Amino acid sequence: MPSPSSPSHWSVSYGIVGSGEGWVGWMGLIKVGWEFIEREMTKYGP
């Protein structure tokens, strides 16, 4: 799975956002971002 900072990931994400279903793309980005934050907090949490 590509990292969030990889160019291919962003081009795919923005391609979805730029399409007619843009809001679906943004919801996907938010979901991916939130899961990443939760993973990081779990990793460094108590």
N, C-alpha and C positions, 0 to 999 in steps of 0.2 A: 504494500500500500504506500503510495507516495506521501511524503511529508507535506504539511500545509503550506510550506514555503516553496515547494517545487513549482516551476513554471507551468507544467502540464496540468497540475491540480487547479491552479488559478484560471488558466485559459478555459478549462472545462466548466468551472464554476461560473465565470463571467459569460460564457456561451449560453448557459442555462438562464442566467439572469437577463441576458439580452434578448431572449426569446419571448414569445407571447405569454409563457408561464413564468414570468420574472419573479413573482412573489413566491412561487414554489422553490425557485433557486435560492432566494434569500432565506427562506425558512430552512433550507438544507444547510446553508452556510452557518446560520445561527446554531442549528443542531450540532453540526460538526464542531464548531467553536466551543459550545457548551460542554460537549463530551470531552474535548481536549482539556478544558479547564478542570473539569471534575477529575479526570485521570491524573493531572498534575497535582491537584490538591490532595488526592488520595495517596499519591506517591510520597509527598513531603509532609503529610499530616501525621497525627499521633498514631 
